[in-house]
Amino acid sequence: MATQSFESSSRSGPRRTFVGD
């Protein structure tokens, strides 16, 4: 799931989602 979150974050812009998750 981390990989998916990272990809989604990249598309959104900031990687806060990845770090926060």
N, C-alpha and C positions, 0 to 999 in steps of 0.2 A: 504494500500500500504506500510505503514511503516513496517509492519510485513514481507512482502515479501522482502523488501530492506534489512532488518536485516538478514534474512536467506541467501540471496544472498551474503551479505557482509561476513557473517560467512564462507561461502564456499570459498570466495575469500581470506579471511584472516583478513585483517584490517577492523575495523568497521567505517572507515572514510566515506564510502558511507552513512551509516545510519545517522551519525551525520551531514554530509554535507547536506543530503536531509532534 
